Amino acid sequence: MRRLVCTVCLLCVFAVATSGQGPIKSPAGLIEIPFRLIDGVIWLQVRVNGSRPLNFPLDTAAGNDVIDRARAVELKLALLEAGIQVGAGTGDGSTRIAVTDNVDLSVGPVSYTNPRIAVVPHDGVSRAYGEQMDGLLGRGFLSRWVVTVDYRQQKLILHPNKTFEYTASGRVLPARFVRGGPVVAGTVVLGEKEYLGEFLIDAPFRRAVALTTPFVQKFGLLEAVRENKQRLLFDELTGVAGKSRSWMGRATAFRIAGTTIPQPITEFTQATGGSMASQEMSGIVGYEVLRYFRITFDFHHMNVIFEKSTEPKPGDADMAGIVWDCDPPDFVPLKVIRIRDDSPASEAGILVGDVLVSIDGLPASGLRKWKVAELLKRPGAQVAMVVNRGGTKIRAKFTLRCLL
């Protein structure tokens, strides 16, 4: 599975102060809600004011629930415009922000009224995911229950805030909140050196770790990676405020909650604006770390609880050297927007502008971004790819290999 180079990191898009949480309707006791796990992202079906089911990722870093502007218009929500905001999440640019009040949200068997949620365009991040993103479930959802994320069972478990008491043997990490998202202690290891920091827990970020520009610059981490003779690949992080430049490589290890993640794929960001240029935290932690735990978000007691579920191993990244883009609403076919130097794709003659026709005989019309990522992340696999180049079908064959 190829990791999207235009990684989406929706950090604290708009932490909205509310006067109260609004009413909650839910069954008594523990509540289990199954989710779809696609390329490390937790997707939930959410109804807004009784609407059709909409696609919302769980975003543990978002300071409140969020709805896409196009969906808000479709649902005829009353918008209070807040203007253009710089620094609203990942990206060096700006984004148009609005709010809407007293929104009813239903997720599985539970529903609640959020007094005020953010309204933000999701066009760019939907393209980066290759899936329609209709909104986000953030702190507005997470603060109403103690929420356990079970990646192995692909389900959320909701515990009542008032009666929750943790008695098992996991690591309970105290959290402080940056724009509404939980930040906990962690350690980056590069060679023989360790760098202690504070990291935002950020589902739906799909990589292991992304380090903020101030943290990278303070400790000279790019230079440290080069001294260890580790390869770095140009990358971009995409969020609601556009894109931020980054270099993608591997740290020696990342430590959190008493567990060591070996050789995690790590982003060394070069952001000039937005959350990844913030000095409020050292970086963010995503799926390639979180997947090894059963994680409980206890915002009521300002804790995040980590229960190790599997033994960590080195993460994988794209092994073809292709960066794709796709257009809504179908997000197919995929178009090549960048080819990495010294990669299987460059050696096979794939070019920028090529449009995917098939991989290993599978037609592109049925291949979403995440599926193509999956097919191109198999070390040693032989790949037969057909692309359309100006109306001519070009056939290429190459062998996948680790690029980091």
N, C-alpha and C positions, 0 to 999 in steps of 0.2 A: 504494500500500500504506500503510494507516494504521499509524502507530507506536503501539503500545499505551501508553496513559497510565499504566496500572499496570505500569510497567516493572519487570522482574525483574532483580535484581542480587544474585547469590549469592556474596557476598564471603567467602572464607575461613571457610566455615561452621563447621569444627571442625578445627583443625590438630592432628592426633593424632601424638604421638611414637611411633615404632615401634622395636622392637629390631633390626629387619632388614627387608630388602625382600622376602624370601621368594623361592621359585624362579620362574624365568621359562621359558616354553616358546615359542619363536618360530623361524621359518625363519632361515637365515643371510643376512647382507647386508641390503640395503634392503628394507623392507616397506611396501607401499602399502595403505591402507585407505580405501575410498570412504566419504563421509558424505552425509547429506541436509542441505541448507542451507535452513532455513525461517525467514523473517523475520530473517535474520542469525544464527540459532542453529545450531550444528553438532550434529546428532543422530546418535548411533551406536547400533547394536544390540549389546547386551551380555548375555551369559549369566552368571548368578550361581550358582555351585555346580551348573552343568549345567542351569540352568532354561530355560524358554522365553525367546526374545529379549525383552529389556526395553529401554525407551527412556531413554538416558542422554545428556544434553548434555555436550560437552567444556567444562569450567569451569577456565580457566587461573588463576583467582584462588583456587580452593578449596585449602585446605591439605592435603587428603587426599581420597581417594575417599569417596563418600557414597551411602547407599541410603535410599530412602523408607521410613518406618516401616511403612506398610501392606504394602509388598512384603516387608520383612523378616519380618513376621508371617506372610504368605502362604507364604514359603519356610521357615518354622520355624527361623529363625536364632536362636541363643542370644544374648539381649541382656543386657548389663550396663548398668543404668540409671545415668546420670550426673546426673540431676536437671534442673531448669529453669535455663536459662542466658540471661543478658542479654547482648546484644552479639554474638550468634552470627550474623553476617552483617548484611544490610540489614534495617532496620526498627527502630522505636523501642521495640518490646516485647521479649518473651522467647520462647523455644521449648524444647520438651522434647527432651533429648539422651540418646542411648544409644550404646554401641559394641558391635561384634560382632567376634570374632577369627577369623583364618585363613580368609578368604573367597577363593574361587577366582573370578577374573574372566576372561572370554574376550571378546576384541574382534577380529572377523575371524579372521586366522590365528594370532593371538598369545594367550597366556594367562599369568596370573601369580597368585601367592597374595599377598594383602595381609594382613599379620599382624593389623591392626586398622583397621577403618573406622568412620566415624560413621554413626549412624542418626538421621534427622531427618524430621519430617513435611513433606511437600511439597504439601499440599492447596492452600494459598494461591498458591504460585508456579505450580502446574499450572493454576489458574484464570486467572492473569494471562497465561500463555502460550497458554492454550486448547489445550494438549496435555498428555497424561499424562506426567509426569516421574517416572520410577521410580528415579532416582538421578543421580549426577554422577561423571564421570571427572575427577579433579583431580590433585593432585601425586602421588598414589599411582601413577597411570598415567604422568604426564609425566616423572617422575624416572627411570623405568626405561629410557627411550630419549631420544635427542635427537629432538624431534618437530617436523617442519615442517608448517605449516598452509597448504595451497594453496587459497585461496578460489575462484579462477577454475576450477581443475580439480576442485574439491570432493573433495579427498582429503587424508589425512594420509600423511606419509612418515616412517617410523621408521628412525633411524640408530643403530647400536650406540654406546653411550656411550664405550666404551674406544677405538674407532678413529676417532671423528668428528673431522675437522679442516676448518675452514671456509677456503676459499681464493678465494671469489668476491668481488664488489665491493660487496656490501650493507653497510649500517651495522650494526656490532656495538656494542650498547649494554650496558654493565655493569649488572647488576641487583642490587639488594638485595631481601630477601624479608620481606614483612610477613605474618605468620601463614601463611607457606608460599607466598604468591603473589608474582610478580615485579613490582618497582617500578622504573621507569626515568624518565629526565629528559624533560620536555616543557615547552612554553611556551603559555600562553593569551594571546591578543591581544584587547584591547578598545579600539577606537578607535586612538589613537596609543600606548597603553601596553601593555607586555608584562609578564607575570607568570610567572616561572620556577617550576616545581614538580616534584614527583615523583609519577608516576601509575602506578597498578596496571593491568596489562594484564588485562582482564577479558572474555574470551568466557565467558559468553553475553550480556553486556550489549549491548543492541541499538542504543542511540544512539551518538553520537560521544564525548561527554565528560560526566561528572558530577563536579561540584566539591564537595568536602566542606564542611560547615558552617564549620569553623574557617578554611579557606582563603578562603571567600566573605566571612566577617566580617573577617578580618585585613586584606584589601585593599579592603573596601567594594565588592565586585563587583556587587551588585544596584544600588547607587546609580550605578555606572559605566555599567551597561547602560541605566538610565533616562536618564542624562545624554546618552547617544547616541541617545535617543528610539527605542529598540528595544522592541517589544512583549514582554511576559512573560505566560505562561499558567500558571495553577495546575496542578500535577501531583502525582503520588504515585509513589514508588518502592516496590515491593513485594518483600520477601524472606522468608526463613524466620522472621524475627522480626517480621513484620507490615509496616506501612507507615511511610514517612517522607514528610513534606511537602516539596515542592520547587516552584521556579519554573522553567519551561522557556522558553528564549529562544535567541538566536544570539550566539555570540562572533564577533568580526571574523575570527579565524583561530585555528587550533591548529597548533603546530609540533612535529614529532617525527621523529627520525632523518633530519634534513635535508630533510624534506618539509613543505610548508604545506598544510593542509586549510582551504579557504576557507569561511567562514560556517557552521561546524558547529552543529547543534542541540546545545545545552548545557543541562544541568541545574544549577541553582544551589540546592543542597539546604538545607533548614531542619531537618535531622535533629536530634533531641535524644538519640538513642541509636544503638547499632549502629555498623557500619563507616563509615557516611557522616558520623558525628560524630567520627571518629577524627582525632587529630593526627599519626598515623604516616605519612600520605600527603596529597597535595593533591587527589586525585580518582582517577577511574577512566577508562579508555579502552576503548571498545567497538567493535562491528562497523562503524559508519559511519566510523571511522578505519582499523581493521585491514583492511578489505576492499580497500584500495589497496596492500596489501603481500602478499608471500609471507613468512611469519613463521616463524622457527625458534626453538624454546625449548630452549636448551642449559643445563639446570639443573646439569649436571655441572660446567660451567665458569662458572656464574652469569652467563650472557649471554642476551640476546634479540636476534636478528638480523633486521633489516628489509630486504627487497629490494622496492623499488617496482615494482609490476606494471602499474598504470594511473594516469592523471593524475587527481588528486582534483578534485571539483566540489562545490558547495554541496549539503548534504543536504536531504531533504524530510521533512515531518512530515504528520500528519493534516490533510486539507483539507476535512473535513465538519464537525468540531466535536462529534463524538460519542465518548463513552467507554462501552465495552461491558463486560458481565460475562457469564459462562456457567457452567453447572453440570456437574460430572463425573457420569458417566464419559464421556458423549458430547461434552460441551462445545458443544452446539448445542441450541436456537437461542440467539442472542445477545439480551441485554436491555440497554436504555439505562439507565445509572446516572448520567450527567452530560451536560449540554449546555453547550457553551461559548457565552458571550455573543458577539454580533456575528459569528456563524458561519452558513454556508449552512444547517445543520440547524436552528438556532434560528429563522432567517427563514422556513424552510419549515414550521414548526410541529411538528417532532419533539419529543416530551416524555419526561422521565424516566419509566421504567416501560414504555415501548413495547417490544414484542418483535418482532424482525425476522422478516418473512415472506419477503421477496425483495428482491433488488437487480438492476435491469435484467433482470428476468424470471428470474433464477437463484434457485431455491428455497433458503431458509435452511437446510434440512436438510442441504444439501451444502456449506455455507459455514463453514469454520473461521475462527477469529479472524484468522489471518494472511492468509487470502484476502480477507476483508472489508477488512482494512487495505490490501491491494494495490489493491482496487477503488476505495477512497476516497482515493487518493493520486495522482490524475491531474489536474494543473492544467487548468482549462477544460472538463473533461468534464461532460456533462449526466448526472445520475443520477436514475433513477426508482426510488423506494423504497416498499415496502409494509410497514407495521407493524401489529401487532395491539394495539389499545388497549381493554382490557376486553371483548374478544370482538368488537369492530368493526374491520374492516380499514380502515386509513387510508392513502391514497395521497399521496405527496409527490414533488415534483420540485425539484431544485436544481442549481446549477452549482458545482463544486469550485473552490476558490481557496486560495492560500497564506495561512495564518493567522499565520505568523511571517516 
